[in-house]
Amino acid sequence: MRRFWLEKGGVIWDLTSNNKNLLDGSFMGSPDGLGVKVKVDFYEIESAAFVENIKLETVDISGKLYFYNYQHFSRFLDFVQNFETNNPMRLYYTTDDVAQYNDPNDPQWYKLVLIKELSKSEITVKQGCLVCNVKFTALSRWKKDRTITLELSRYGESLVFPYYYPYYYGGRSNIAVTIDNRGNLPTPCVVRIDAETDTPFFRVVQNDIVVEQARYNVFIRAGSHIIINSAPEAQEASLYTGTAREDIYYHGERDYRFTNFITIPSGLSLFLLTATNTDYGKCTISYSIQREAI
């Protein structure tokens, strides 16, 4: 059975339940806009068609929300808090029988959304509830978050949590992990290193070809960490020491072969981290699988 829910600031509003005793939820019926809409520009010459441009258009997600009384409707308004905001909610959708809403071991598909329209009518005798039309503006494609955490150490056994991927050591300062991006789109990622190490060097290999690589000539001391974020809306290459932040983008390689912001391609690839003088610590890779339709 399909299931929807909204998440905002860690708070959940169920959109599938018809339980009158559930205060933090309401049923969303007649869902629409879960698919895709593509605009194709083309011209014809005699009996042949020539495509000039193909563009994916944003589709609003809509439905009907059922509230049992006005207090129930007001509670939903309290959940939304502010309609004039650019801070989106997450609209989750699944057809699986999930045990809990946000299980880190079983992440679900979601879109970043803002409420575009929410109507309010009167409670009718026939329906016995307040039926409100809702329309969400989608700010992203369908996404599913992934996080891989790798142990960095000079010696000893390695660990991976919370997901178990095959990976191996190529030496005391080399580590690699296989990433299966099952989406059909390349995705930005966030790489964070919490370790005492020097000159971190990242590579992404697909079909035995290095498709992305970045290297930063910086020393990470104990108690410091670096964050390399390739997302266009939050792009950064920073060294954090206590409360201080240093931009290290210009410490990257000035070579056309280096992008200095890693993107995970669609399909199966190998992520490699090479660093010198590595002491105990960890490397965390966060990314989102992305699809137009699920």
GILINMO-V794743 format. One record per residue. N is the residue number from 1. RES is the residue in three letters. PSI is psi in whole degrees, 0 to 359 (none if undefined). D_CENTER is the distance of its C-alpha to the mean C-alpha in Angstrom with 2 decimals. Layout:
{{N:RES:PSI:D_CENTER} {N:RES:PSI:D_CENTER}}
This chain:
{{1:MET:139:23.86} {2:ARG:153:20.92} {3:ARG:136:19.17} {4:PHE:151:17.25} {5:TRP:155:16.30} {6:LEU:146:15.06} {7:GLU:129:13.54} {8:LYS:118:14.50} {9:GLY:32:15.07} {10:GLY:357:14.99} {11:VAL:137:17.57} {12:ILE:138:17.48} {13:TRP:112:19.46} {14:ASP:135:20.32} {15:LEU:21:20.89} {16:THR:335:22.76} {17:SER:143:25.56} {18:ASN:25:29.12} {19:ASN:116:30.43} {20:LYS:341:32.49} {21:ASN:351:32.32} {22:LEU:110:28.53} {23:LEU:334:28.26} {24:ASP:52:24.46} {25:GLY:158:23.93} {26:SER:155:25.36} {27:PHE:134:25.54} {28:MET:112:23.82} {29:GLY:168:26.09} {30:SER:49:26.35} {31:PRO:142:22.63} {32:ASP:156:22.35} {33:GLY:19:19.97} {34:LEU:348:17.61} {35:GLY:213:18.60} {36:VAL:158:18.81} {37:LYS:125:21.45} {38:VAL:132:22.61} {39:LYS:124:25.36} {40:VAL:118:27.78} {41:ASP:125:30.45} {42:PHE:166:33.44} {43:TYR:158:37.19} {44:GLU:139:40.03} {45:ILE:113:43.10} {46:GLU:243:45.64} {47:SER:8:43.88} {48:ALA:141:40.91} {49:ALA:134:37.49} {50:PHE:119:35.56} {51:VAL:126:31.87} {52:GLU:321:31.21} {53:ASN:142:27.57} {54:ILE:124:24.70} {55:LYS:131:21.97} {56:LEU:125:19.18} {57:GLU:147:19.86} {58:THR:134:17.79} {59:VAL:127:18.90} {60:ASP:142:19.29} {61:ILE:126:18.62} {62:SER:167:21.84} {63:GLY:188:23.87} {64:LYS:127:26.55} {65:LEU:134:26.16} {66:TYR:120:29.15} {67:PHE:143:30.43} {68:TYR:335:33.56} {69:ASN:179:35.06} {70:TYR:330:34.58} {71:GLN:323:33.60} {72:HIS:318:30.72} {73:PHE:318:29.62} {74:SER:326:30.06} {75:ARG:325:27.87} {76:PHE:321:24.98} {77:LEU:322:25.78} {78:ASP:326:25.65} {79:PHE:315:22.15} {80:VAL:319:21.00} {81:GLN:299:23.17} {82:ASN:120:22.87} {83:PHE:333:22.61} {84:GLU:73:23.14} {85:THR:152:19.93} {86:ASN:13:17.13} {87:ASN:103:14.87} {88:PRO:159:12.84} {89:MET:172:12.54} {90:ARG:127:10.17} {91:LEU:111:12.16} {92:TYR:148:11.80} {93:TYR:132:14.00} {94:THR:151:15.59} {95:THR:6:18.99} {96:ASP:159:19.24} {97:ASP:86:21.34} {98:VAL:144:18.91} {99:ALA:326:20.81} {100:GLN:166:18.64} {101:TYR:302:15.85} {102:ASN:75:13.16} {103:ASP:118:14.54} {104:PRO:338:12.81} {105:ASN:352:14.80} {106:ASP:67:13.79} {107:PRO:150:10.21} {108:GLN:164:10.32} {109:TRP:142:8.98} {110:TYR:161:8.22} {111:LYS:146:8.73} {112:LEU:126:9.13} {113:VAL:156:12.93} {114:LEU:148:16.20} {115:ILE:119:19.48} {116:LYS:327:21.73} {117:GLU:137:24.68} {118:LEU:109:26.06} {119:SER:162:29.68} {120:LYS:125:32.17} {121:SER:203:35.35} {122:GLU:153:38.02} {123:ILE:125:38.26} {124:THR:153:40.53} {125:VAL:324:43.12} {126:LYS:314:42.13} {127:GLN:331:38.45} {128:GLY:17:38.87} {129:CYS:170:35.48} {130:LEU:117:33.69} {131:VAL:121:31.69} {132:CYS:128:29.24} {133:ASN:134:27.53} {134:VAL:145:23.93} {135:LYS:127:21.87} {136:PHE:136:18.22} {137:THR:123:17.11} {138:ALA:128:13.75} {139:LEU:3:11.93} {140:SER:171:9.21} {141:ARG:176:9.44} {142:TRP:132:8.57} {143:LYS:153:5.17} {144:LYS:119:5.50} {145:ASP:143:4.47} {146:ARG:145:7.54} {147:THR:131:9.97} {148:ILE:128:13.44} {149:THR:124:16.24} {150:LEU:139:19.47} {151:GLU:135:22.85} {152:LEU:128:24.90} {153:SER:158:28.64} {154:ARG:322:31.95} {155:TYR:174:33.14} {156:GLY:173:32.33} {157:GLU:151:30.02} {158:SER:158:26.28} {159:LEU:151:23.62} {160:VAL:133:20.08} {161:PHE:151:18.09} {162:PRO:353:16.44} {163:TYR:148:15.91} {164:TYR:106:18.99} {165:TYR:149:18.85} {166:PRO:128:22.08} {167:TYR:168:22.70} {168:TYR:164:25.90} {169:TYR:138:27.79} {170:GLY:21:29.56} {171:GLY:177:31.65} {172:ARG:339:31.55} {173:SER:18:29.22} {174:ASN:137:27.11} {175:ILE:146:24.21} {176:ALA:149:22.12} {177:VAL:141:19.39} {178:THR:129:18.62} {179:ILE:125:15.05} {180:ASP:94:14.77} {181:ASN:94:12.11} {182:ARG:2:13.18} {183:GLY:172:11.45} {184:ASN:18:14.00} {185:LEU:146:12.33} {186:PRO:153:12.02} {187:THR:140:8.82} {188:PRO:168:9.12} {189:CYS:165:8.96} {190:VAL:123:10.49} {191:VAL:124:13.80} {192:ARG:132:15.93} {193:ILE:120:19.52} {194:ASP:90:21.71} {195:ALA:163:25.02} {196:GLU:106:28.33} {197:THR:174:28.20} {198:ASP:139:29.15} {199:THR:67:27.83} {200:PRO:137:24.42} {201:PHE:118:24.00} {202:PHE:141:20.83} {203:ARG:145:21.15} {204:VAL:122:19.22} {205:VAL:131:21.79} {206:GLN:127:21.72} {207:ASN:41:25.02} {208:ASP:19:26.84} {209:ILE:133:25.91} {210:VAL:111:24.12} {211:VAL:338:21.58} {212:GLU:143:19.97} {213:GLN:147:21.60} {214:ALA:142:21.74} {215:ARG:135:24.35} {216:TYR:126:25.09} {217:ASN:75:28.66} {218:VAL:147:28.10} {219:PHE:125:29.30} {220:ILE:115:27.09} {221:ARG:167:29.53} {222:ALA:135:29.44} {223:GLY:356:27.49} {224:SER:168:25.38} {225:HIS:159:21.97} {226:ILE:150:20.15} {227:ILE:125:16.61} {228:ILE:110:15.68} {229:ASN:119:12.62} {230:SER:2:12.54} {231:ALA:129:10.18} {232:PRO:324:13.06} {233:GLU:349:12.73} {234:ALA:34:12.81} {235:GLN:132:14.57} {236:GLU:155:16.81} {237:ALA:104:18.99} {238:SER:148:20.64} {239:LEU:123:23.01} {240:TYR:124:23.16} {241:THR:104:26.56} {242:GLY:237:27.13} {243:THR:359:26.50} {244:ALA:146:26.99} {245:ARG:132:24.46} {246:GLU:130:25.63} {247:ASP:120:24.13} {248:ILE:13:24.49} {249:TYR:321:23.34} {250:TYR:0:27.05} {251:HIS:0:27.58} {252:GLY:170:25.71} {253:GLU:131:27.73} {254:ARG:69:29.49} {255:ASP:135:29.55} {256:TYR:342:28.26} {257:ARG:346:27.12} {258:PHE:129:24.51} {259:THR:330:21.42} {260:ASN:0:20.49} {261:PHE:111:16.79} {262:ILE:135:15.29} {263:THR:135:13.22} {264:ILE:118:12.51} {265:PRO:163:14.53} {266:SER:144:14.38} {267:GLY:198:16.55} {268:LEU:129:18.01} {269:SER:168:18.34} {270:LEU:126:19.70} {271:PHE:123:18.33} {272:LEU:137:21.41} {273:LEU:126:22.10} {274:THR:131:25.69} {275:ALA:155:27.19} {276:THR:154:30.77} {277:ASN:42:32.43} {278:THR:125:29.43} {279:ASP:181:30.11} {280:TYR:139:28.28} {281:GLY:203:24.67} {282:LYS:158:21.13} {283:CYS:127:18.35} {284:THR:128:14.70} {285:ILE:120:12.10} {286:SER:133:8.38} {287:TYR:171:6.03} {288:SER:127:3.80} {289:ILE:139:6.79} {290:GLN:139:7.67} {291:ARG:153:10.96} {292:GLU:324:13.39} {293:ALA:150:14.91} {294:ILE:none:14.73}}
